[in-house]
Amino acid sequence: MVNSIKNLNNDLGLLLIRMAAGGLMLFHGIAKIRHGHDFVREMLAEKGLPELLWLGIPLGEFVAPILLIFGLFTRLSGLLMALVMLFVLIFAHGAATFTIGETGGLDGELALVFMLSGMALFFTGGGKYALLKPKNEWLR
């Protein structure tokens, strides 16, 4: 009985992490789709990086969050979101990531939270509440 309640709580907790991280990140992806990626391409060019890397943004900020919300390929989606956020921290925020802003938070804290949420889901999986439950644990 105690183990079933513990498992239920763990699965509900993972569902909430998926919904929060995926749901909130999805707004960033929608904004990029609606308003374009030109600023991302310009930033990549300024840093001497291939402009083709901009494709990671819609994948990590739009596709991965949708998959997370529905519990599909949660580990891979979490890893993709974490990698995109690591990229954002390094190339968009840079040294300012750990600068304390006017409101008392870190300038890069939102990207840090998304990155750590994605990493947590990569290591734990998404729990039992999902549309599909592949037999391979790493595809859940």
N, CA, C and O atoms as a GROMACS GRO file, in nm:
protein
  560
    1MET      N    1   0.082  -0.120   0.000
    1MET     CA    2   0.000   0.000   0.000
    1MET      C    3   0.087   0.126   0.000
    1MET      O    4   0.063   0.218  -0.078
    2VAL      N    5   0.187   0.130   0.088
    2VAL     CA    6   0.274   0.248   0.098
    2VAL      C    7   0.352   0.268  -0.031
    2VAL      O    8   0.368   0.380  -0.078
    3ASN      N    9   0.402   0.157  -0.090
    3ASN     CA   10   0.477   0.168  -0.215
    3ASN      C   11   0.390   0.216  -0.330
    3ASN      O   12   0.436   0.294  -0.414
    4SER      N   13   0.264   0.172  -0.334
    4SER     CA   14   0.176   0.217  -0.442
    4SER      C   15   0.146   0.366  -0.429
    4SER      O   16   0.134   0.436  -0.530
    5ILE      N   17   0.133   0.417  -0.306
    5ILE     CA   18   0.112   0.561  -0.287
    5ILE      C   19   0.237   0.638  -0.325
    5ILE      O   20   0.230   0.743  -0.388
    6LYS      N   21   0.354   0.583  -0.288
    6LYS     CA   22   0.481   0.648  -0.324
    6LYS      C   23   0.497   0.654  -0.475
    6LYS      O   24   0.536   0.758  -0.530
    7ASN      N   25   0.468   0.543  -0.543
    7ASN     CA   26   0.478   0.541  -0.689
    7ASN      C   27   0.379   0.638  -0.753
    7ASN      O   28   0.413   0.708  -0.849
    8LEU      N   29   0.258   0.644  -0.700
    8LEU     CA   30   0.157   0.738  -0.750
    8LEU      C   31   0.208   0.881  -0.734
    8LEU      O   32   0.197   0.961  -0.827
    9ASN      N   33   0.263   0.912  -0.618
    9ASN     CA   34   0.315   1.046  -0.594
    9ASN      C   35   0.431   1.079  -0.688
    9ASN      O   36   0.439   1.190  -0.741
   10ASN      N   37   0.521   0.983  -0.710
   10ASN     CA   38   0.632   1.004  -0.802
   10ASN      C   39   0.582   1.029  -0.944
   10ASN      O   40   0.629   1.121  -1.012
   11ASP      N   41   0.487   0.948  -0.988
   11ASP     CA   42   0.434   0.964  -1.123
   11ASP      C   43   0.360   1.096  -1.139
   11ASP      O   44   0.370   1.161  -1.244
   12LEU      N   45   0.284   1.137  -1.038
   12LEU     CA   46   0.216   1.266  -1.043
   12LEU      C   47   0.318   1.382  -1.043
   12LEU      O   48   0.300   1.481  -1.113
   13GLY      N   49   0.422   1.367  -0.964
   13GLY     CA   50   0.528   1.470  -0.961
   13GLY      C   51   0.595   1.484  -1.096
   13GLY      O   52   0.620   1.596  -1.142
   14LEU      N   53   0.625   1.372  -1.161
   14LEU     CA   54   0.687   1.377  -1.294
   14LEU      C   55   0.592   1.437  -1.397
   14LEU      O   56   0.634   1.511  -1.486
   15LEU      N   57   0.464   1.405  -1.385
   15LEU     CA   58   0.364   1.466  -1.474
   15LEU      C   59   0.363   1.618  -1.457
   15LEU      O   60   0.359   1.691  -1.556
   16LEU      N   61   0.367   1.664  -1.334
   16LEU     CA   62   0.368   1.809  -1.310
   16LEU      C   63   0.493   1.876  -1.364
   16LEU      O   64   0.486   1.985  -1.420
   17ILE      N   65   0.608   1.811  -1.349
   17ILE     CA   66   0.732   1.866  -1.405
   17ILE      C   67   0.722   1.873  -1.557
   17ILE      O   68   0.760   1.973  -1.617
   18ARG      N   69   0.669   1.766  -1.619
   18ARG     CA   70   0.652   1.766  -1.764
   18ARG      C   71   0.560   1.877  -1.810
   18ARG      O   72   0.589   1.948  -1.906
   19MET      N   73   0.447   1.891  -1.740
   19MET     CA   74   0.348   1.993  -1.778
   19MET      C   75   0.404   2.134  -1.760
   19MET      O   76   0.385   2.221  -1.845
   20ALA      N   77   0.473   2.157  -1.649
   20ALA     CA   78   0.528   2.290  -1.622
   20ALA      C   79   0.639   2.324  -1.720
   20ALA      O   80   0.635   2.428  -1.785
   21ALA      N   81   0.737   2.236  -1.731
   21ALA     CA   82   0.852   2.265  -1.819
   21ALA      C   83   0.807   2.270  -1.965
   21ALA      O   84   0.841   2.363  -2.038
   22GLY      N   85   0.732   2.169  -2.008
   22GLY     CA   86   0.687   2.166  -2.146
   22GLY      C   87   0.588   2.276  -2.179
   22GLY      O   88   0.598   2.342  -2.283
   23GLY      N   89   0.492   2.297  -2.089
   23GLY     CA   90   0.390   2.399  -2.113
   23GLY      C   91   0.447   2.539  -2.120
   23GLY      O   92   0.410   2.617  -2.208
   24LEU      N   93   0.537   2.572  -2.029
   24LEU     CA   94   0.595   2.707  -2.029
   24LEU      C   95   0.695   2.727  -2.142
   24LEU      O   96   0.701   2.834  -2.202
   25MET      N   97   0.774   2.623  -2.172
   25MET     CA   98   0.870   2.635  -2.283
   25MET      C   99   0.797   2.649  -2.416
   25MET      O  100   0.846   2.715  -2.507
   26LEU      N  101   0.682   2.586  -2.427
   26LEU     CA  102   0.605   2.592  -2.551
   26LEU      C  103   0.573   2.737  -2.591
   26LEU      O  104   0.573   2.769  -2.710
   27PHE      N  105   0.546   2.823  -2.494
   27PHE     CA  106   0.520   2.964  -2.526
   27PHE      C  107   0.640   3.029  -2.594
   27PHE      O  108   0.623   3.111  -2.684
   28HIS      N  109   0.760   2.993  -2.552
   28HIS     CA  110   0.881   3.047  -2.616
   28HIS      C  111   0.893   2.997  -2.759
   28HIS      O  112   0.929   3.072  -2.850
   29GLY      N  113   0.860   2.869  -2.779
   29GLY     CA  114   0.865   2.814  -2.914
   29GLY      C  115   0.762   2.876  -3.006
   29GLY      O  116   0.792   2.905  -3.122
   30ILE      N  117   0.642   2.898  -2.955
   30ILE     CA  118   0.537   2.962  -3.035
   30ILE      C  119   0.579   3.103  -3.073
   30ILE      O  120   0.558   3.146  -3.186
   31ALA      N  121   0.638   3.176  -2.979
   31ALA     CA  122   0.683   3.313  -3.007
   31ALA      C  123   0.789   3.313  -3.116
   31ALA      O  124   0.789   3.401  -3.203
   32LYS      N  125   0.879   3.216  -3.113
   32LYS     CA  126   0.984   3.210  -3.216
   32LYS      C  127   0.924   3.178  -3.352
   32LYS      O  128   0.968   3.230  -3.454
   33ILE      N  129   0.824   3.092  -3.354
   33ILE     CA  130   0.759   3.057  -3.481
   33ILE      C  131   0.682   3.177  -3.535
   33ILE      O  132   0.687   3.205  -3.655
   34ARG      N  133   0.613   3.249  -3.448
   34ARG     CA  134   0.531   3.364  -3.491
   34ARG      C  135   0.617   3.483  -3.535
   34ARG      O  136   0.582   3.552  -3.631
   35HIS      N  137   0.728   3.506  -3.466
   35HIS     CA  138   0.806   3.627  -3.491
   35HIS      C  139   0.937   3.601  -3.566
   35HIS      O  140   1.013   3.694  -3.592
   36GLY      N  141   0.964   3.478  -3.600
   36GLY     CA  142   1.082   3.447  -3.679
   36GLY      C  143   1.206   3.420  -3.596
   36GLY      O  144   1.209   3.440  -3.475
   37HIS      N  145   1.308   3.375  -3.666
   37HIS     CA  146   1.434   3.335  -3.603
   37HIS      C  147   1.551   3.423  -3.648
   37HIS      O  148   1.666   3.387  -3.626
   38ASP      N  149   1.522   3.536  -3.711
   38ASP     CA  150   1.631   3.617  -3.765
   38ASP      C  151   1.732   3.657  -3.659
   38ASP      O  152   1.853   3.656  -3.685
   39PHE      N  153   1.685   3.693  -3.539
   39PHE     CA  154   1.777   3.735  -3.435
   39PHE      C  155   1.868   3.620  -3.391
   39PHE      O  156   1.982   3.642  -3.351
   40VAL      N  157   1.817   3.496  -3.399
   40VAL     CA  158   1.898   3.379  -3.365
   40VAL      C  159   2.007   3.360  -3.470
   40VAL      O  160   2.123   3.337  -3.437
   41ARG      N  161   1.968   3.371  -3.596
   41ARG     CA  162   2.066   3.356  -3.704
   41ARG      C  163   2.173   3.464  -3.696
   41ARG      O  164   2.292   3.436  -3.717
   42GLU      N  165   2.133   3.587  -3.665
   42GLU     CA  166   2.230   3.697  -3.651
   42GLU      C  167   2.327   3.670  -3.537
   42GLU      O  168   2.447   3.694  -3.551
   43MET      N  169   2.276   3.620  -3.424
   43MET     CA  170   2.362   3.590  -3.310
   43MET      C  171   2.461   3.480  -3.345
   43MET      O  172   2.578   3.488  -3.308
   44LEU      N  173   2.415   3.378  -3.415
   44LEU     CA  174   2.503   3.269  -3.456
   44LEU      C  175   2.613   3.320  -3.548
   44LEU      O  176   2.729   3.284  -3.533
   45ALA      N  177   2.576   3.405  -3.644
   45ALA     CA  178   2.674   3.461  -3.736
   45ALA      C  179   2.777   3.545  -3.662
   45ALA      O  180   2.896   3.538  -3.692
   46GLU      N  181   2.732   3.625  -3.566
   46GLU     CA  182   2.823   3.708  -3.486
   46GLU      C  183   2.923   3.624  -3.408
   46GLU      O  184   3.038   3.665  -3.389
   47LYS      N  185   2.880   3.506  -3.363
   47LYS     CA  186   2.967   3.417  -3.285
   47LYS      C  187   3.051   3.326  -3.374
   47LYS      O  188   3.132   3.248  -3.324
   48GLY      N  189   3.032   3.336  -3.506
   48GLY     CA  190   3.108   3.253  -3.598
   48GLY      C  191   3.059   3.109  -3.605
   48GLY      O  192   3.134   3.020  -3.644
   49LEU      N  193   2.935   3.087  -3.568
   49LEU     CA  194   2.876   2.953  -3.570
   49LEU      C  195   2.789   2.935  -3.694
   49LEU      O  196   2.737   3.033  -3.748
   50PRO      N  197   2.771   2.811  -3.739
   50PRO     CA  198   2.686   2.788  -3.857
   50PRO      C  199   2.543   2.830  -3.831
   50PRO      O  200   2.484   2.798  -3.728
   51GLU      N  201   2.486   2.903  -3.927
   51GLU     CA  202   2.348   2.950  -3.912
   51GLU      C  203   2.249   2.835  -3.905
   51GLU      O  204   2.138   2.851  -3.853
   52LEU      N  205   2.287   2.720  -3.957
   52LEU     CA  206   2.200   2.603  -3.956
   52LEU      C  207   2.164   2.559  -3.813
   52LEU      O  208   2.064   2.489  -3.792
   53LEU      N  209   2.243   2.599  -3.716
   53LEU     CA  210   2.215   2.564  -3.577
   53LEU      C  211   2.083   2.623  -3.526
   53LEU      O  212   2.031   2.578  -3.425
   54TRP      N  213   2.030   2.722  -3.597
   54TRP     CA  214   1.903   2.782  -3.554
   54TRP      C  215   1.791   2.678  -3.551
   54TRP      O  216   1.693   2.696  -3.479
   55LEU      N  217   1.806   2.570  -3.627
   55LEU     CA  218   1.701   2.466  -3.631
   55LEU      C  219   1.682   2.399  -3.495
   55LEU      O  220   1.576   2.343  -3.467
   56GLY      N  221   1.784   2.405  -3.410
   56GLY     CA  222   1.771   2.349  -3.276
   56GLY      C  223   1.669   2.423  -3.192
   56GLY      O  224   1.611   2.366  -3.100
   57ILE      N  225   1.648   2.551  -3.222
   57ILE     CA  226   1.555   2.631  -3.142
   57ILE      C  227   1.411   2.582  -3.156
   57ILE      O  228   1.347   2.556  -3.054
   58PRO      N  229   1.356   2.569  -3.277
   58PRO     CA  230   1.218   2.519  -3.284
   58PRO      C  231   1.205   2.375  -3.235
   58PRO      O  232   1.102   2.337  -3.180
   59LEU      N  233   1.310   2.295  -3.253
   59LEU     CA  234   1.304   2.158  -3.202
   59LEU      C  235   1.301   2.156  -3.050
   59LEU      O  236   1.221   2.085  -2.989
   60GLY      N  237   1.388   2.236  -2.989
   60GLY     CA  238   1.399   2.236  -2.844
   60GLY      C  239   1.295   2.319  -2.773
   60GLY      O  240   1.266   2.295  -2.656
   61GLU      N  241   1.238   2.418  -2.843
   61GLU     CA  242   1.141   2.507  -2.778
   61GLU      C  243   0.997   2.484  -2.825
   61GLU      O  244   0.904   2.540  -2.768
   62PHE      N  245   0.978   2.403  -2.927
   62PHE     CA  246   0.841   2.378  -2.975
   62PHE      C  247   0.810   2.227  -2.979
   62PHE      O  248   0.713   2.183  -2.917
   63VAL      N  249   0.890   2.150  -3.050
   63VAL     CA  250   0.862   2.007  -3.065
   63VAL      C  251   0.883   1.933  -2.933
   63VAL      O  252   0.795   1.859  -2.889
   64ALA      N  253   0.999   1.952  -2.870
   64ALA     CA  254   1.028   1.882  -2.744
   64ALA      C  255   0.924   1.912  -2.636
   64ALA      O  256   0.879   1.819  -2.569
   65PRO      N  257   0.882   2.038  -2.617
   65PRO     CA  258   0.780   2.063  -2.515
   65PRO      C  259   0.647   1.991  -2.542
   65PRO      O  260   0.583   1.943  -2.448
   66ILE      N  261   0.606   1.984  -2.668
   66ILE     CA  262   0.482   1.913  -2.700
   66ILE      C  263   0.496   1.765  -2.664
   66ILE      O  264   0.406   1.706  -2.605
   67LEU      N  265   0.610   1.707  -2.699
   67LEU     CA  266   0.635   1.567  -2.664
   67LEU      C  267   0.637   1.548  -2.513
   67LEU      O  268   0.586   1.448  -2.463
   68LEU      N  269   0.697   1.642  -2.440
   68LEU     CA  270   0.700   1.632  -2.294
   68LEU      C  271   0.560   1.637  -2.234
   68LEU      O  272   0.528   1.557  -2.146
   69ILE      N  273   0.479   1.727  -2.281
   69ILE     CA  274   0.344   1.741  -2.228
   69ILE      C  275   0.266   1.610  -2.239
   69ILE      O  276   0.195   1.571  -2.147
   70PHE      N  277   0.282   1.543  -2.352
   70PHE     CA  278   0.209   1.419  -2.375
   70PHE      C  279   0.285   1.295  -2.327
   70PHE      O  280   0.234   1.183  -2.339
   71GLY      N  281   0.405   1.314  -2.274
   71GLY     CA  282   0.482   1.202  -2.223
   71GLY      C  283   0.540   1.113  -2.331
   71GLY      O  284   0.562   0.994  -2.309
   72LEU      N  285   0.566   1.170  -2.446
   72LEU     CA  286   0.621   1.094  -2.559
   72LEU      C  287   0.771   1.120  -2.571
   72LEU      O  288   0.814   1.236  -2.577
   73PHE      N  289   0.849   1.014  -2.573
   73PHE     CA  290   0.995   1.027  -2.584
   73PHE      C  291   1.048   1.128  -2.482
   73PHE      O  292   1.127   1.217  -2.516
   74THR      N  293   1.004   1.114  -2.358
   74THR     CA  294   1.032   1.212  -2.254
   74THR      C  295   1.181   1.228  -2.230
   74THR      O  296   1.229   1.341  -2.218
   75ARG      N  297   1.254   1.120  -2.223
   75ARG     CA  298   1.398   1.131  -2.196
   75ARG      C  299   1.470   1.206  -2.308
   75ARG      O  300   1.550   1.296  -2.282
   76LEU      N  301   1.441   1.170  -2.432
   76LEU     CA  302   1.505   1.237  -2.545
   76LEU      C  303   1.462   1.383  -2.555
   76LEU      O  304   1.543   1.470  -2.585
   77SER      N  305   1.334   1.409  -2.531
   77SER     CA  306   1.283   1.546  -2.536
   77SER      C  307   1.343   1.631  -2.426
   77SER      O  308   1.380   1.746  -2.448
   78GLY      N  309   1.354   1.574  -2.307
   78GLY     CA  310   1.417   1.646  -2.196
   78GLY      C  311   1.562   1.678  -2.225
   78GLY      O  312   1.610   1.788  -2.196
   79LEU      N  313   1.633   1.582  -2.283
   79LEU     CA  314   1.773   1.605  -2.319
   79LEU      C  315   1.786   1.713  -2.424
   79LEU      O  316   1.872   1.800  -2.414
   80LEU      N  317   1.700   1.710  -2.525
   80LEU     CA  318   1.702   1.812  -2.630
   80LEU      C  319   1.675   1.950  -2.571
   80LEU      O  320   1.745   2.046  -2.604
   81MET      N  321   1.575   1.961  -2.486
   81MET     CA  322   1.544   2.089  -2.423
   81MET      C  323   1.662   2.137  -2.339
   81MET      O  324   1.695   2.255  -2.340
   82ALA      N  325   1.724   2.047  -2.265
   82ALA     CA  326   1.838   2.083  -2.181
   82ALA      C  327   1.955   2.132  -2.266
   82ALA      O  328   2.021   2.229  -2.230
   83LEU      N  329   1.982   2.065  -2.377
   83LEU     CA  330   2.093   2.106  -2.464
   83LEU      C  331   2.068   2.242  -2.528
   83LEU      O  332   2.159   2.324  -2.538
   84VAL      N  333   1.945   2.266  -2.571
   84VAL     CA  334   1.912   2.397  -2.629
   84VAL      C  335   1.928   2.506  -2.524
   84VAL      O  336   1.979   2.614  -2.554
   85MET      N  337   1.885   2.478  -2.401
   85MET     CA  338   1.898   2.578  -2.295
   85MET      C  339   2.044   2.600  -2.255
   85MET      O  340   2.082   2.712  -2.220
   86LEU      N  341   2.125   2.495  -2.261
   86LEU     CA  342   2.269   2.512  -2.236
   86LEU      C  343   2.329   2.604  -2.342
   86LEU      O  344   2.410   2.691  -2.312
   87PHE      N  345   2.288   2.583  -2.466
   87PHE     CA  346   2.332   2.667  -2.577
   87PHE      C  347   2.290   2.812  -2.553
   87PHE      O  348   2.368   2.905  -2.574
   88VAL      N  349   2.166   2.832  -2.509
   88VAL     CA  350   2.115   2.966  -2.480
   88VAL      C  351   2.197   3.031  -2.368
   88VAL      O  352   2.233   3.148  -2.377
   89LEU      N  353   2.225   2.953  -2.264
   89LEU     CA  354   2.304   3.008  -2.152
   89LEU      C  355   2.442   3.051  -2.198
   89LEU      O  356   2.491   3.158  -2.158
   90ILE      N  357   2.506   2.970  -2.279
   90ILE     CA  358   2.642   3.000  -2.323
   90ILE      C  359   2.645   3.114  -2.423
   90ILE      O  360   2.724   3.208  -2.408
   91PHE      N  361   2.560   3.107  -2.525
   91PHE     CA  362   2.573   3.202  -2.635
   91PHE      C  363   2.482   3.324  -2.626
   91PHE      O  364   2.515   3.429  -2.681
   92ALA      N  365   2.370   3.314  -2.558
   92ALA     CA  366   2.281   3.431  -2.546
   92ALA      C  367   2.308   3.508  -2.416
   92ALA      O  368   2.317   3.630  -2.417
   93HIS      N  369   2.320   3.435  -2.306
   93HIS     CA  370   2.341   3.503  -2.178
   93HIS      C  371   2.489   3.521  -2.147
   93HIS      O  372   2.529   3.624  -2.093
   94GLY      N  373   2.569   3.422  -2.181
   94GLY     CA  374   2.713   3.431  -2.158
   94GLY      C  375   2.746   3.454  -2.011
   94GLY      O  376   2.687   3.391  -1.922
   95ALA      N  377   2.839   3.543  -1.986
   95ALA     CA  378   2.884   3.571  -1.849
   95ALA      C  379   2.772   3.632  -1.765
   95ALA      O  380   2.778   3.625  -1.642
   96ALA      N  381   2.673   3.691  -1.828
   96ALA     CA  382   2.562   3.754  -1.753
   96ALA      C  383   2.467   3.651  -1.693
   96ALA      O  384   2.378   3.687  -1.616
   97THR      N  385   2.485   3.522  -1.726
   97THR     CA  386   2.398   3.417  -1.673
   97THR      C  387   2.387   3.424  -1.522
   97THR      O  388   2.278   3.409  -1.466
   98PHE      N  389   2.498   3.447  -1.456
   98PHE     CA  390   2.500   3.445  -1.309
   98PHE      C  391   2.504   3.584  -1.248
   98PHE      O  392   2.539   3.601  -1.131
   99THR      N  393   2.466   3.684  -1.328
   99THR     CA  394   2.454   3.821  -1.277
   99THR      C  395   2.318   3.836  -1.210
   99THR      O  396   2.216   3.792  -1.264
  100ILE      N  397   2.318   3.898  -1.094
  100ILE     CA  398   2.192   3.919  -1.024
  100ILE      C  399   2.123   4.042  -1.081
  100ILE      O  400   2.179   4.152  -1.083
  101GLY      N  401   2.000   4.022  -1.128
  101GLY     CA  402   1.923   4.130  -1.190
  101GLY      C  403   1.856   4.219  -1.087
  101GLY      O  404   1.873   4.202  -0.967
  102GLU      N  405   1.781   4.315  -1.137
  102GLU     CA  406   1.713   4.413  -1.052
  102GLU      C  407   1.613   4.350  -0.956
  102GLU      O  408   1.591   4.402  -0.847
  103THR      N  409   1.552   4.239  -0.996
  103THR     CA  410   1.450   4.176  -0.911
  103THR      C  411   1.509   4.074  -0.815
  103THR      O  412   1.436   4.011  -0.739
  104GLY      N  413   1.640   4.057  -0.817
  104GLY     CA  414   1.706   3.966  -0.724
  104GLY      C  415   1.734   3.829  -0.780
  104GLY      O  416   1.802   3.749  -0.714
  105GLY      N  417   1.684   3.798  -0.897
  105GLY     CA  418   1.709   3.669  -0.959
  105GLY      C  419   1.827   3.675  -1.054
  105GLY      O  420   1.874   3.784  -1.090
  106LEU      N  421   1.875   3.559  -1.093
  106LEU     CA  422   1.984   3.553  -1.192
  106LEU      C  423   1.929   3.589  -1.329
  106LEU      O  424   1.815   3.557  -1.362
  107ASP      N  425   2.011   3.655  -1.410
  107ASP     CA  426   1.967   3.691  -1.544
  107ASP      C  427   1.934   3.569  -1.630
  107ASP      O  428   1.847   3.574  -1.716
  108GLY      N  429   2.004   3.460  -1.606
  108GLY     CA  430   1.979   3.340  -1.685
  108GLY      C  431   1.899   3.234  -1.612
  108GLY      O  432   1.902   3.117  -1.650
  109GLU      N  433   1.827   3.273  -1.506
  109GLU     CA  434   1.762   3.172  -1.422
  109GLU      C  435   1.653   3.093  -1.496
  109GLU      O  436   1.638   2.974  -1.470
  110LEU      N  437   1.579   3.155  -1.584
  110LEU     CA  438   1.473   3.082  -1.654
  110LEU      C  439   1.534   2.973  -1.742
  110LEU      O  440   1.484   2.860  -1.744
  111ALA      N  441   1.639   3.006  -1.813
  111ALA     CA  442   1.706   2.906  -1.896
  111ALA      C  443   1.767   2.797  -1.808
  111ALA      O  444   1.767   2.680  -1.846
  112LEU      N  445   1.819   2.834  -1.692
  112LEU     CA  446   1.873   2.734  -1.598
  112LEU      C  447   1.764   2.639  -1.550
  112LEU      O  448   1.785   2.518  -1.543
  113VAL      N  449   1.648   2.693  -1.516
  113VAL     CA  450   1.538   2.609  -1.468
  113VAL      C  451   1.492   2.514  -1.579
  113VAL      O  452   1.470   2.396  -1.554
  114PHE      N  453   1.478   2.565  -1.701
  114PHE     CA  454   1.439   2.478  -1.812
  114PHE      C  455   1.544   2.371  -1.838
  114PHE      O  456   1.511   2.255  -1.862
  115MET      N  457   1.672   2.410  -1.832
  115MET     CA  458   1.780   2.314  -1.855
  115MET      C  459   1.778   2.204  -1.749
  115MET      O  460   1.787   2.086  -1.781
  116LEU      N  461   1.768   2.243  -1.622
  116LEU     CA  462   1.768   2.144  -1.514
  116LEU      C  463   1.642   2.057  -1.516
  116LEU      O  464   1.649   1.939  -1.482
  117SER      N  465   1.529   2.114  -1.554
  117SER     CA  466   1.406   2.034  -1.568
  117SER      C  467   1.423   1.929  -1.677
  117SER      O  468   1.385   1.814  -1.660
  118GLY      N  469   1.479   1.971  -1.790
  118GLY     CA  470   1.504   1.878  -1.899
  118GLY      C  471   1.600   1.767  -1.858
  118GLY      O  472   1.581   1.651  -1.893
  119MET      N  473   1.705   1.805  -1.785
  119MET     CA  474   1.800   1.704  -1.738
  119MET      C  475   1.734   1.606  -1.641
  119MET      O  476   1.757   1.486  -1.648
  120ALA      N  477   1.651   1.658  -1.550
  120ALA     CA  478   1.581   1.571  -1.454
  120ALA      C  479   1.494   1.471  -1.528
  120ALA      O  480   1.492   1.353  -1.493
  121LEU      N  481   1.421   1.517  -1.629
  121LEU     CA  482   1.334   1.426  -1.705
  121LEU      C  483   1.415   1.327  -1.787
  121LEU      O  484   1.371   1.215  -1.810
  122PHE      N  485   1.532   1.368  -1.832
  122PHE     CA  486   1.620   1.275  -1.904
  122PHE      C  487   1.660   1.160  -1.813
  122PHE      O  488   1.661   1.044  -1.855
  123PHE      N  489   1.695   1.191  -1.689
  123PHE     CA  490   1.741   1.087  -1.597
  123PHE      C  491   1.628   1.004  -1.536
  123PHE      O  492   1.648   0.886  -1.506
  124THR      N  493   1.510   1.062  -1.519
  124THR     CA  494   1.401   0.990  -1.452
  124THR      C  495   1.300   0.928  -1.547
  124THR      O  496   1.235   0.829  -1.513
  125GLY      N  497   1.287   0.985  -1.665
  125GLY     CA  498   1.175   0.947  -1.751
  125GLY      C  499   1.053   1.026  -1.709
  125GLY      O  500   1.060   1.105  -1.614
  126GLY      N  501   0.944   1.007  -1.776
  126GLY     CA  502   0.826   1.090  -1.752
  126GLY      C  503   0.720   1.031  -1.660
  126GLY      O  504   0.617   1.094  -1.638
  127GLY      N  505   0.744   0.913  -1.605
  127GLY     CA  506   0.642   0.850  -1.520
  127GLY      C  507   0.542   0.772  -1.603
  127GLY      O  508   0.555   0.760  -1.725
  128LYS      N  509   0.442   0.718  -1.535
  128LYS     CA  510   0.349   0.629  -1.604
  128LYS      C  511   0.237   0.701  -1.679
  128LYS      O  512   0.168   0.638  -1.759
  129TYR      N  513   0.217   0.828  -1.654
  129TYR     CA  514   0.108   0.900  -1.721
  129TYR      C  515   0.157   0.956  -1.854
  129TYR      O  516   0.216   1.064  -1.860
  130ALA      N  517   0.132   0.882  -1.961
  130ALA     CA  518   0.178   0.920  -2.095
  130ALA      C  519   0.083   0.859  -2.198
  130ALA      O  520   0.011   0.764  -2.170
  131LEU      N  521   0.085   0.918  -2.318
  131LEU     CA  522   0.000   0.863  -2.425
  131LEU      C  523   0.047   0.726  -2.471
  131LEU      O  524  -0.033   0.636  -2.495
  132LEU      N  525   0.178   0.711  -2.484
  132LEU     CA  526   0.236   0.584  -2.527
  132LEU      C  527   0.337   0.538  -2.423
  132LEU      O  528   0.400   0.620  -2.355
  133LYS      N  529   0.352   0.407  -2.411
  133LYS     CA  530   0.449   0.353  -2.316
  133LYS      C  531   0.537   0.251  -2.389
  133LYS      O  532   0.512   0.131  -2.380
  134PRO      N  533   0.639   0.299  -2.462
  134PRO     CA  534   0.728   0.205  -2.531
  134PRO      C  535   0.796   0.111  -2.432
  134PRO      O  536   0.819   0.147  -2.317
  135LYS      N  537   0.827  -0.010  -2.477
  135LYS     CA  538   0.892  -0.107  -2.389
  135LYS      C  539   1.034  -0.063  -2.353
  135LYS      O  540   1.081  -0.088  -2.242
  136ASN      N  541   1.101   0.001  -2.447
  136ASN     CA  542   1.237   0.050  -2.420
  136ASN      C  543   1.229   0.170  -2.327
  136ASN      O  544   1.170   0.272  -2.361
  137GLU      N  545   1.289   0.157  -2.209
  137GLU     CA  546   1.281   0.261  -2.106
  137GLU      C  547   1.335   0.396  -2.155
  137GLU      O  548   1.286   0.500  -2.113
  138TRP      N  549   1.434   0.394  -2.242
  138TRP     CA  550   1.496   0.520  -2.288
  138TRP      C  551   1.410   0.592  -2.391
  138TRP      O  552   1.437   0.707  -2.424
  139LEU      N  553   1.308   0.525  -2.442
  139LEU     CA  554   1.215   0.589  -2.535
  139LEU      C  555   1.092   0.644  -2.464
  139LEU      O  556   1.007   0.707  -2.528
  140ARG      N  557   1.082   0.622  -2.334
  140ARG     CA  558   0.967   0.674  -2.256
  140ARG      C  559   0.989   0.817  -2.218
  140ARG      O  560   0.904   0.877  -2.152
   0.00000   0.00000   0.00000
